[in-house]
Amino acid sequence: MRTVTTIAAAREWRNGLGGRVGLVPTMGYLHAGHGSLVRRARGECQHVVATVFVNPTQFGAGEDLARYPRDLARDQALLGGAGCDVLFAPRVSEVYPPGFETAVDAGSVSSPLEGERRPGHFRGVATVVLKLFGMLQPQRAYFGRKDAQQLAVIRRMVRDLDVPVEVVGCPTVREADGLAMSSRNAYLDAEERRAAPVLFRALMRAQALWDAGSRDPEGLRQVMRATLAVEPRARVDYVSVADPLTFHELAAPAGSALASLAVFIGKARLIDNVALGEG
């Protein structure tokens, strides 16, 4: 696998390639979930490029930009083993040179939930992803469904701005106890790690109620809150049962929903979700 750090070198690799190019954008400190995205891209594309870039514009004041885990050598080993052809790992000044001002308004789908708790977050996400699409010109881009609202934001941006990239959502990869894999899991100490699967248990309680026929959104929220309340290390940011397209909270029964939550376990803010019903 080749590693490049400049836009010019990335474009030199990209120019003249025949066949489909698949892109896996990441912020690094990779895990098996990222590996699954690369393997999916490898199976569907002739060329695979991954990015490692801790994007400062999607971090708000007081968030974890400075302490976000970084280990490029580890990332290179994982990506190479999964079948990646090129790793693009630019510096911040390469992506945002002096005088950079343009940004992407991510629209109404970015307003609730993560957008409300993290002002400006999706603006930063949409901007950097659009820049990566322009730099690397992929035909397909692969994202995990754990970040469901992020996936929706990127799909909306691609649709609204006529970007010729197919956005592929891939299943959440979990640890054996159900905890969704995340780079931020590295923040958890041993006791916090034992507590963290409470997010998955809460979602599974909602899934079980749905499968039993319950369509009352507030009842589903209540069972998730009750499950989380049993774990003293869990500090709830939000519990949501929302429309899977708009991410606005459901007030009445619907044919499909997205159950999602954000919970602090120690210093780690963890998110997870499960799709309920069709759609």
ChimeraX attribute file (.defattr): number of C-alpha atoms within 10 A of each C-alpha:
attribute: neighborCount
match mode: 1-to-1
recipient: residues
	/A:1	14
	/A:2	12
	/A:3	17
	/A:4	17
	/A:5	15
	/A:6	16
	/A:7	17
	/A:8	11
	/A:9	13
	/A:10	20
	/A:11	15
	/A:12	12
	/A:13	14
	/A:14	18
	/A:15	11
	/A:16	8
	/A:17	11
	/A:18	9
	/A:19	10
	/A:20	16
	/A:21	22
	/A:22	31
	/A:23	31
	/A:24	24
	/A:25	23
	/A:26	17
	/A:27	15
	/A:28	22
	/A:29	22
	/A:30	23
	/A:31	16
	/A:32	16
	/A:33	22
	/A:34	28
	/A:35	21
	/A:36	18
	/A:37	27
	/A:38	29
	/A:39	18
	/A:40	19
	/A:41	27
	/A:42	20
	/A:43	13
	/A:44	14
	/A:45	17
	/A:46	14
	/A:47	21
	/A:48	25
	/A:49	27
	/A:50	27
	/A:51	22
	/A:52	22
	/A:53	18
	/A:54	21
	/A:55	19
	/A:56	16
	/A:57	18
	/A:58	19
	/A:59	19
	/A:60	15
	/A:61	8
	/A:62	7
	/A:63	12
	/A:64	15
	/A:65	15
	/A:66	11
	/A:67	8
	/A:68	15
	/A:69	18
	/A:70	17
	/A:71	10
	/A:72	14
	/A:73	9
	/A:74	13
	/A:75	19
	/A:76	22
	/A:77	12
	/A:78	19
	/A:79	24
	/A:80	16
	/A:81	13
	/A:82	19
	/A:83	19
	/A:84	24
	/A:85	17
	/A:86	22
	/A:87	24
	/A:88	21
	/A:89	22
	/A:90	18
	/A:91	15
	/A:92	12
	/A:93	9
	/A:94	12
	/A:95	17
	/A:96	16
	/A:97	10
	/A:98	8
	/A:99	6
	/A:100	9
	/A:101	7
	/A:102	8
	/A:103	15
	/A:104	15
	/A:105	15
	/A:106	24
	/A:107	13
	/A:108	13
	/A:109	19
	/A:110	25
	/A:111	20
	/A:112	16
	/A:113	21
	/A:114	21
	/A:115	18
	/A:116	11
	/A:117	14
	/A:118	16
	/A:119	16
	/A:120	19
	/A:121	20
	/A:122	26
	/A:123	19
	/A:124	20
	/A:125	22
	/A:126	25
	/A:127	20
	/A:128	22
	/A:129	18
	/A:130	17
	/A:131	15
	/A:132	18
	/A:133	19
	/A:134	12
	/A:135	16
	/A:136	22
	/A:137	20
	/A:138	22
	/A:139	17
	/A:140	20
	/A:141	23
	/A:142	23
	/A:143	24
	/A:144	19
	/A:145	20
	/A:146	23
	/A:147	16
	/A:148	21
	/A:149	24
	/A:150	22
	/A:151	19
	/A:152	21
	/A:153	24
	/A:154	22
	/A:155	18
	/A:156	19
	/A:157	20
	/A:158	19
	/A:159	14
	/A:160	11
	/A:161	9
	/A:162	9
	/A:163	15
	/A:164	13
	/A:165	18
	/A:166	15
	/A:167	19
	/A:168	18
	/A:169	18
	/A:170	16
	/A:171	12
	/A:172	22
	/A:173	21
	/A:174	16
	/A:175	12
	/A:176	8
	/A:177	12
	/A:178	15
	/A:179	23
	/A:180	22
	/A:181	20
	/A:182	21
	/A:183	18
	/A:184	15
	/A:185	18
	/A:186	13
	/A:187	17
	/A:188	17
	/A:189	14
	/A:190	8
	/A:191	11
	/A:192	18
	/A:193	15
	/A:194	13
	/A:195	19
	/A:196	26
	/A:197	19
	/A:198	23
	/A:199	28
	/A:200	24
	/A:201	17
	/A:202	26
	/A:203	26
	/A:204	19
	/A:205	17
	/A:206	26
	/A:207	20
	/A:208	14
	/A:209	16
	/A:210	18
	/A:211	12
	/A:212	9
	/A:213	9
	/A:214	14
	/A:215	19
	/A:216	16
	/A:217	21
	/A:218	16
	/A:219	14
	/A:220	23
	/A:221	21
	/A:222	15
	/A:223	17
	/A:224	27
	/A:225	19
	/A:226	12
	/A:227	18
	/A:228	25
	/A:229	15
	/A:230	10
	/A:231	15
	/A:232	9
	/A:233	18
	/A:234	20
	/A:235	15
	/A:236	17
	/A:237	15
	/A:238	16
	/A:239	22
	/A:240	24
	/A:241	28
	/A:242	23
	/A:243	18
	/A:244	20
	/A:245	15
	/A:246	15
	/A:247	24
	/A:248	17
	/A:249	19
	/A:250	18
	/A:251	12
	/A:252	9
	/A:253	12
	/A:254	14
	/A:255	10
	/A:256	19
	/A:257	25
	/A:258	22
	/A:259	27
	/A:260	28
	/A:261	25
	/A:262	21
	/A:263	21
	/A:264	17
	/A:265	25
	/A:266	17
	/A:267	12
	/A:268	17
	/A:269	19
	/A:270	21
	/A:271	21
	/A:272	21
	/A:273	25
	/A:274	20
	/A:275	18
	/A:276	21
	/A:277	14
	/A:278	8
	/A:279	11
